[in-house]
Amino acid sequence: MMNTTTTTIEQQSLRPDFTGCLTEDSSDILFQVLNDIELELDGNLVKEFEQGLPADIIPGV
């Protein structure tokens, strides 16, 4: 006689759900941080490409 064992594996997301953890104050802080990152990125792009794209300043690229 043969015994068979069945195992059930529950799938879980690797990304935690933080939506229930955000309060109005914490979401305001989060949006401010994201806005600061966006402004920093925009500033870096302007500085890096103010002379033009590499194809504009290096012939043959």
TAQUIQUI-V242437 format. One record per helix or strand of 2 or more residues. SS is the DSSP state (H for helix, E for strand). FROM is the first residue (numbers start at 1). TO is the last residue. If there is no record, write none. Layout:
# TAQUIQUI-V242437
ss->SS from->FROM to->TO
ss->SS from->FROM to->TO
This chain:
# TAQUIQUI-V242437
ss->H from->24 to->49
ss->H from->54 to->57
